[in-house]
């Protein structure tokens, strides 16, 4: 688990989403893992955008 400094609202949202996806008895640890995954995915997207962005010619 990465840094579990998520708000109660974020944990609650993740637990709700896990329940919608059919996870039986989701735990706080499951929620944190889901939030960590989203955080990592966001970093990948940002890195890819930076990589794809070309310097503009002046």
mmCIF file as gemmi writes it, N, C-alpha and C atoms, coordinates in Angstrom:
data_model
loop_
_atom_site.group_PDB
_atom_site.id
_atom_site.type_symbol
_atom_site.label_atom_id
_atom_site.label_alt_id
_atom_site.label_comp_id
_atom_site.label_asym_id
_atom_site.label_entity_id
_atom_site.label_seq_id
_atom_site.pdbx_PDB_ins_code
_atom_site.Cartn_x
_atom_site.Cartn_y
_atom_site.Cartn_z
_atom_site.occupancy
_atom_site.B_iso_or_equiv
_atom_site.pdbx_formal_charge
_atom_site.auth_seq_id
_atom_site.auth_asym_id
_atom_site.pdbx_PDB_model_num
ATOM 1 N N . UNK Axp A 1 ? 0.82 -1.171 0 1 0 ? 1 A 1
ATOM 2 C CA . UNK Axp A 1 ? 0 0 0 1 0 ? 1 A 1
ATOM 3 C C . UNK Axp A 1 ? 0.872 1.246 0 1 0 ? 1 A 1
ATOM 4 N N . UNK Axp A 2 ? 0.491 2.171 -0.819 1 0 ? 2 A 1
ATOM 5 C CA . UNK Axp A 2 ? 1.213 3.44 -0.847 1 0 ? 2 A 1
ATOM 6 C C . UNK Axp A 2 ? 0.705 4.302 0.32 1 0 ? 2 A 1
ATOM 7 N N . UNK Axp A 3 ? 0.974 5.566 0.273 1 0 ? 3 A 1
ATOM 8 C CA . UNK Axp A 3 ? 0.589 6.479 1.336 1 0 ? 3 A 1
ATOM 9 C C . UNK Axp A 3 ? -0.937 6.501 1.501 1 0 ? 3 A 1
ATOM 10 N N . UNK Axp A 4 ? -1.449 6.003 2.614 1 0 ? 4 A 1
ATOM 11 C CA . UNK Axp A 4 ? -2.903 5.935 2.788 1 0 ? 4 A 1
ATOM 12 C C . UNK Axp A 4 ? -3.53 7.22 3.322 1 0 ? 4 A 1
ATOM 13 N N . UNK Axp A 5 ? -3.033 8.355 2.924 1 0 ? 5 A 1
ATOM 14 C CA . UNK Axp A 5 ? -3.571 9.628 3.398 1 0 ? 5 A 1
ATOM 15 C C . UNK Axp A 5 ? -4.742 10.078 2.534 1 0 ? 5 A 1
ATOM 16 N N . UNK Axp A 6 ? -5.79 9.286 2.556 1 0 ? 6 A 1
ATOM 17 C CA . UNK Axp A 6 ? -6.986 9.614 1.811 1 0 ? 6 A 1
ATOM 18 C C . UNK Axp A 6 ? -8.061 10.062 2.79 1 0 ? 6 A 1
ATOM 19 N N . UNK Axp A 7 ? -8.928 10.945 2.33 1 0 ? 7 A 1
ATOM 20 C CA . UNK Axp A 7 ? -10.002 11.437 3.191 1 0 ? 7 A 1
ATOM 21 C C . UNK Axp A 7 ? -11.07 10.363 3.378 1 0 ? 7 A 1
ATOM 22 N N . UNK Axp A 8 ? -11.895 10.573 4.381 1 0 ? 8 A 1
ATOM 23 C CA . UNK Axp A 8 ? -12.998 9.646 4.636 1 0 ? 8 A 1
ATOM 24 C C . UNK Axp A 8 ? -13.923 9.595 3.423 1 0 ? 8 A 1
ATOM 25 N N . UNK Axp A 9 ? -14.085 10.73 2.772 1 0 ? 9 A 1
ATOM 26 C CA . UNK Axp A 9 ? -14.95 10.806 1.587 1 0 ? 9 A 1
ATOM 27 C C . UNK Axp A 9 ? -14.38 9.953 0.455 1 0 ? 9 A 1
ATOM 28 N N . UNK Axp A 10 ? -13.067 10.019 0.248 1 0 ? 10 A 1
ATOM 29 C CA . UNK Axp A 10 ? -12.424 9.215 -0.805 1 0 ? 10 A 1
ATOM 30 C C . UNK Axp A 10 ? -12.54 7.718 -0.49 1 0 ? 10 A 1
ATOM 31 N N . UNK Axp A 11 ? -12.303 7.354 0.761 1 0 ? 11 A 1
ATOM 32 C CA . UNK Axp A 11 ? -12.406 5.947 1.172 1 0 ? 11 A 1
ATOM 33 C C . UNK Axp A 11 ? -13.843 5.463 0.979 1 0 ? 11 A 1
ATOM 34 N N . UNK Axp A 12 ? -14.787 6.28 1.387 1 0 ? 12 A 1
ATOM 35 C CA . UNK Axp A 12 ? -16.198 5.922 1.26 1 0 ? 12 A 1
ATOM 36 C C . UNK Axp A 12 ? -16.569 5.724 -0.212 1 0 ? 12 A 1
ATOM 37 N N . UNK Axp A 13 ? -16.11 6.624 -1.061 1 0 ? 13 A 1
ATOM 38 C CA . UNK Axp A 13 ? -16.382 6.505 -2.495 1 0 ? 13 A 1
ATOM 39 C C . UNK Axp A 13 ? -15.796 5.2 -3.043 1 0 ? 13 A 1
ATOM 40 N N . UNK Axp A 14 ? -14.559 4.909 -2.693 1 0 ? 14 A 1
ATOM 41 C CA . UNK Axp A 14 ? -13.903 3.696 -3.188 1 0 ? 14 A 1
ATOM 42 C C . UNK Axp A 14 ? -14.635 2.444 -2.702 1 0 ? 14 A 1
ATOM 43 N N . UNK Axp A 15 ? -15.06 2.429 -1.449 1 0 ? 15 A 1
ATOM 44 C CA . UNK Axp A 15 ? -15.813 1.292 -0.925 1 0 ? 15 A 1
ATOM 45 C C . UNK Axp A 15 ? -17.123 1.112 -1.69 1 0 ? 15 A 1
ATOM 46 N N . UNK Axp A 16 ? -17.764 2.231 -1.991 1 0 ? 16 A 1
ATOM 47 C CA . UNK Axp A 16 ? -19.011 2.185 -2.749 1 0 ? 16 A 1
ATOM 48 C C . UNK Axp A 16 ? -18.775 1.61 -4.153 1 0 ? 16 A 1
ATOM 49 N N . UNK Axp A 17 ? -17.714 2.063 -4.801 1 0 ? 17 A 1
ATOM 50 C CA . UNK Axp A 17 ? -17.398 1.573 -6.141 1 0 ? 17 A 1
ATOM 51 C C . UNK Axp A 17 ? -17.05 0.087 -6.126 1 0 ? 17 A 1
ATOM 52 N N . UNK Axp A 18 ? -16.319 -0.338 -5.12 1 0 ? 18 A 1
ATOM 53 C CA . UNK Axp A 18 ? -15.978 -1.76 -5.003 1 0 ? 18 A 1
ATOM 54 C C . UNK Axp A 18 ? -17.243 -2.597 -4.835 1 0 ? 18 A 1
ATOM 55 N N . UNK Axp A 19 ? -18.178 -2.085 -4.054 1 0 ? 19 A 1
ATOM 56 C CA . UNK Axp A 19 ? -19.442 -2.776 -3.864 1 0 ? 19 A 1
ATOM 57 C C . UNK Axp A 19 ? -20.23 -2.881 -5.165 1 0 ? 19 A 1
ATOM 58 N N . UNK Axp A 20 ? -20.217 -1.798 -5.953 1 0 ? 20 A 1
ATOM 59 C CA . UNK Axp A 20 ? -20.906 -1.798 -7.25 1 0 ? 20 A 1
ATOM 60 C C . UNK Axp A 20 ? -20.3 -2.815 -8.206 1 0 ? 20 A 1
ATOM 61 N N . UNK Axp A 21 ? -19.015 -3.042 -8.068 1 0 ? 21 A 1
ATOM 62 C CA . UNK Axp A 21 ? -18.315 -3.972 -8.956 1 0 ? 21 A 1
ATOM 63 C C . UNK Axp A 21 ? -18.41 -5.418 -8.476 1 0 ? 21 A 1
ATOM 64 N N . UNK Axp A 22 ? -19.117 -5.647 -7.378 1 0 ? 22 A 1
ATOM 65 C CA . UNK Axp A 22 ? -19.344 -7.006 -6.92 1 0 ? 22 A 1
ATOM 66 C C . UNK Axp A 22 ? -18.344 -7.537 -5.922 1 0 ? 22 A 1
ATOM 67 N N . UNK Axp A 23 ? -17.486 -6.69 -5.392 1 0 ? 23 A 1
ATOM 68 C CA . UNK Axp A 23 ? -16.544 -7.132 -4.368 1 0 ? 23 A 1
ATOM 69 C C . UNK Axp A 23 ? -17.335 -7.361 -3.089 1 0 ? 23 A 1
ATOM 70 N N . UNK Axp A 24 ? -17.266 -8.576 -2.579 1 0 ? 24 A 1
ATOM 71 C CA . UNK Axp A 24 ? -18.001 -8.893 -1.356 1 0 ? 24 A 1
ATOM 72 C C . UNK Axp A 24 ? -17.182 -8.444 -0.151 1 0 ? 24 A 1
ATOM 73 N N . UNK Axp A 25 ? -17.832 -7.727 0.729 1 0 ? 25 A 1
ATOM 74 C CA . UNK Axp A 25 ? -17.204 -7.235 1.958 1 0 ? 25 A 1
ATOM 75 C C . UNK Axp A 25 ? -15.908 -6.461 1.702 1 0 ? 25 A 1
ATOM 76 N N . UNK Axp A 26 ? -15.974 -5.37 0.9 1 0 ? 26 A 1
ATOM 77 C CA . UNK Axp A 26 ? -14.754 -4.59 0.67 1 0 ? 26 A 1
ATOM 78 C C . UNK Axp A 26 ? -14.245 -3.977 1.975 1 0 ? 26 A 1
ATOM 79 N N . UNK Axp A 27 ? -12.95 -3.925 2.106 1 0 ? 27 A 1
ATOM 80 C CA . UNK Axp A 27 ? -12.324 -3.373 3.309 1 0 ? 27 A 1
ATOM 81 C C . UNK Axp A 27 ? -11.671 -2.034 2.992 1 0 ? 27 A 1
ATOM 82 N N . UNK Axp A 28 ? -11.228 -1.369 4.033 1 0 ? 28 A 1
ATOM 83 C CA . UNK Axp A 28 ? -10.507 -0.097 3.872 1 0 ? 28 A 1
ATOM 84 C C . UNK Axp A 28 ? -9.244 -0.319 3.041 1 0 ? 28 A 1
ATOM 85 N N . UNK Axp A 29 ? -8.597 -1.457 3.238 1 0 ? 29 A 1
ATOM 86 C CA . UNK Axp A 29 ? -7.378 -1.782 2.484 1 0 ? 29 A 1
ATOM 87 C C . UNK Axp A 29 ? -7.682 -1.928 0.999 1 0 ? 29 A 1
ATOM 88 N N . UNK Axp A 30 ? -8.826 -2.557 0.683 1 0 ? 30 A 1
ATOM 89 C CA . UNK Axp A 30 ? -9.241 -2.66 -0.723 1 0 ? 30 A 1
ATOM 90 C C . UNK Axp A 30 ? -9.449 -1.265 -1.314 1 0 ? 30 A 1
ATOM 91 N N . UNK Axp A 31 ? -10.087 -0.404 -0.535 1 0 ? 31 A 1
ATOM 92 C CA . UNK Axp A 31 ? -10.371 0.952 -0.993 1 0 ? 31 A 1
ATOM 93 C C . UNK Axp A 31 ? -9.074 1.717 -1.247 1 0 ? 31 A 1
ATOM 94 N N . UNK Axp A 32 ? -8.125 1.59 -0.342 1 0 ? 32 A 1
ATOM 95 C CA . UNK Axp A 32 ? -6.848 2.291 -0.499 1 0 ? 32 A 1
ATOM 96 C C . UNK Axp A 32 ? -6.108 1.772 -1.73 1 0 ? 32 A 1
ATOM 97 N N . UNK Axp A 33 ? -6.157 0.477 -1.945 1 0 ? 33 A 1
ATOM 98 C CA . UNK Axp A 33 ? -5.503 -0.096 -3.123 1 0 ? 33 A 1
ATOM 99 C C . UNK Axp A 33 ? -6.129 0.46 -4.405 1 0 ? 33 A 1
ATOM 100 N N . UNK Axp A 34 ? -7.449 0.572 -4.426 1 0 ? 34 A 1
ATOM 101 C CA . UNK Axp A 34 ? -8.13 1.143 -5.596 1 0 ? 34 A 1
ATOM 102 C C . UNK Axp A 34 ? -7.709 2.593 -5.809 1 0 ? 34 A 1
ATOM 103 N N . UNK Axp A 35 ? -7.693 3.373 -4.743 1 0 ? 35 A 1
ATOM 104 C CA . UNK Axp A 35 ? -7.291 4.78 -4.85 1 0 ? 35 A 1
ATOM 105 C C . UNK Axp A 35 ? -5.833 4.907 -5.288 1 0 ? 35 A 1
ATOM 106 N N . UNK Axp A 36 ? -4.963 4.044 -4.779 1 0 ? 36 A 1
ATOM 107 C CA . UNK Axp A 36 ? -3.556 4.051 -5.194 1 0 ? 36 A 1
ATOM 108 C C . UNK Axp A 36 ? -3.431 3.752 -6.688 1 0 ? 36 A 1
ATOM 109 N N . UNK Axp A 37 ? -4.251 2.818 -7.154 1 0 ? 37 A 1
ATOM 110 C CA . UNK Axp A 37 ? -4.225 2.462 -8.577 1 0 ? 37 A 1
ATOM 111 C C . UNK Axp A 37 ? -4.616 3.657 -9.435 1 0 ? 37 A 1
ATOM 112 N N . UNK Axp A 38 ? -5.668 4.362 -9.021 1 0 ? 38 A 1
ATOM 113 C CA . UNK Axp A 38 ? -6.078 5.547 -9.772 1 0 ? 38 A 1
ATOM 114 C C . UNK Axp A 38 ? -4.985 6.611 -9.755 1 0 ? 38 A 1
ATOM 115 N N . UNK Axp A 39 ? -4.32 6.76 -8.621 1 0 ? 39 A 1
ATOM 116 C CA . UNK Axp A 39 ? -3.25 7.749 -8.502 1 0 ? 39 A 1
ATOM 117 C C . UNK Axp A 39 ? -2.104 7.409 -9.476 1 0 ? 39 A 1
ATOM 118 N N . UNK Axp A 40 ? -1.713 6.142 -9.512 1 0 ? 40 A 1
ATOM 119 C CA . UNK Axp A 40 ? -0.646 5.702 -10.421 1 0 ? 40 A 1
ATOM 120 C C . UNK Axp A 40 ? -1.06 5.869 -11.879 1 0 ? 40 A 1
ATOM 121 N N . UNK Axp A 41 ? -2.309 5.545 -12.185 1 0 ? 41 A 1
ATOM 122 C CA . UNK Axp A 41 ? -2.809 5.694 -13.55 1 0 ? 41 A 1
ATOM 123 C C . UNK Axp A 41 ? -2.728 7.155 -13.974 1 0 ? 41 A 1
ATOM 124 N N . UNK Axp A 42 ? -3.081 8.057 -13.084 1 0 ? 42 A 1
ATOM 125 C CA . UNK Axp A 42 ? -3.004 9.491 -13.381 1 0 ? 42 A 1
ATOM 126 C C . UNK Axp A 42 ? -1.583 9.92 -13.71 1 0 ? 42 A 1
ATOM 127 N N . UNK Axp A 43 ? -0.605 9.385 -12.992 1 0 ? 43 A 1
ATOM 128 C CA . UNK Axp A 43 ? 0.797 9.719 -13.258 1 0 ? 43 A 1
ATOM 129 C C . UNK Axp A 43 ? 1.22 9.213 -14.635 1 0 ? 43 A 1
ATOM 130 N N . UNK Axp A 44 ? 0.761 8.02 -15.003 1 0 ? 44 A 1
ATOM 131 C CA . UNK Axp A 44 ? 1.089 7.453 -16.31 1 0 ? 44 A 1
ATOM 132 C C . UNK Axp A 44 ? 0.525 8.343 -17.414 1 0 ? 44 A 1
ATOM 133 N N . UNK Axp A 45 ? -0.701 8.783 -17.248 1 0 ? 45 A 1
ATOM 134 C CA . UNK Axp A 45 ? -1.345 9.628 -18.254 1 0 ? 45 A 1
ATOM 135 C C . UNK Axp A 45 ? -0.587 10.943 -18.405 1 0 ? 45 A 1
ATOM 136 N N . UNK Axp A 46 ? -0.234 11.558 -17.294 1 0 ? 46 A 1
ATOM 137 C CA . UNK Axp A 46 ? 0.504 12.828 -17.336 1 0 ? 46 A 1
ATOM 138 C C . UNK Axp A 46 ? 1.851 12.634 -18.032 1 0 ? 46 A 1
ATOM 139 N N . UNK Axp A 47 ? 2.55 11.568 -17.709 1 0 ? 47 A 1
ATOM 140 C CA . UNK Axp A 47 ? 3.846 11.297 -18.329 1 0 ? 47 A 1
ATOM 141 C C . UNK Axp A 47 ? 3.705 11.086 -19.834 1 0 ? 47 A 1
ATOM 142 N N . UNK Axp A 48 ? 2.671 10.373 -20.251 1 0 ? 48 A 1
ATOM 143 C CA . UNK Axp A 48 ? 2.446 10.13 -21.685 1 0 ? 48 A 1
ATOM 144 C C . UNK Axp A 48 ? 2.114 11.424 -22.422 1 0 ? 48 A 1
ATOM 145 N N . UNK Axp A 49 ? 1.333 12.292 -21.782 1 0 ? 49 A 1
ATOM 146 C CA . UNK Axp A 49 ? 1.002 13.581 -22.404 1 0 ? 49 A 1
ATOM 147 C C . UNK Axp A 49 ? 2.261 14.41 -22.57 1 0 ? 49 A 1
ATOM 148 N N . UNK Axp A 50 ? 3.108 14.438 -21.55 1 0 ? 50 A 1
ATOM 149 C CA . UNK Axp A 50 ? 4.369 15.18 -21.647 1 0 ? 50 A 1
ATOM 150 C C . UNK Axp A 50 ? 5.242 14.62 -22.765 1 0 ? 50 A 1
ATOM 151 N N . UNK Axp A 51 ? 5.278 13.299 -22.871 1 0 ? 51 A 1
ATOM 152 C CA . UNK Axp A 51 ? 6.093 12.637 -23.875 1 0 ? 51 A 1
ATOM 153 C C . UNK Axp A 51 ? 5.587 12.941 -25.285 1 0 ? 51 A 1
ATOM 154 N N . UNK Axp A 52 ? 4.275 12.954 -25.45 1 0 ? 52 A 1
ATOM 155 C CA . UNK Axp A 52 ? 3.669 13.184 -26.759 1 0 ? 52 A 1
ATOM 156 C C . UNK Axp A 52 ? 3.685 14.649 -27.184 1 0 ? 52 A 1
ATOM 157 N N . UNK Axp A 53 ? 3.757 15.532 -26.209 1 0 ? 53 A 1
ATOM 158 C CA . UNK Axp A 53 ? 3.728 16.954 -26.497 1 0 ? 53 A 1
ATOM 159 C C . UNK Axp A 53 ? 5.04 17.367 -27.144 1 0 ? 53 A 1
ATOM 160 N N . UNK Axp A 54 ? 4.928 18.004 -28.257 1 0 ? 54 A 1
ATOM 161 C CA . UNK Axp A 54 ? 6.141 18.452 -28.962 1 0 ? 54 A 1
ATOM 162 C C . UNK Axp A 54 ? 6.332 19.941 -28.72 1 0 ? 54 A 1
ATOM 163 N N . UNK Axp A 55 ? 7.575 20.389 -28.626 1 0 ? 55 A 1
ATOM 164 C CA . UNK Axp A 55 ? 7.812 21.829 -28.473 1 0 ? 55 A 1
ATOM 165 C C . UNK Axp A 55 ? 7.302 22.567 -29.707 1 0 ? 55 A 1
ATOM 166 N N . UNK Axp A 56 ? 6.66 23.68 -29.46 1 0 ? 56 A 1
ATOM 167 C CA . UNK Axp A 56 ? 6.134 24.469 -30.567 1 0 ? 56 A 1
ATOM 168 C C . UNK Axp A 56 ? 7.27 25.231 -31.232 1 0 ? 56 A 1
ATOM 169 N N . UNK Axp A 57 ? 7.213 25.273 -32.571 1 0 ? 57 A 1
ATOM 170 C CA . UNK Axp A 57 ? 8.203 26.047 -33.33 1 0 ? 57 A 1
ATOM 171 C C . UNK Axp A 57 ? 7.813 27.516 -33.301 1 0 ? 57 A 1
ATOM 172 N N . UNK Axp A 58 ? 8.786 28.368 -33.038 1 0 ? 58 A 1
ATOM 173 C CA . UNK Axp A 58 ? 8.508 29.816 -33.006 1 0 ? 58 A 1
ATOM 174 C C . UNK Axp A 58 ? 8.801 30.438 -34.313 1 0 ? 58 A 1
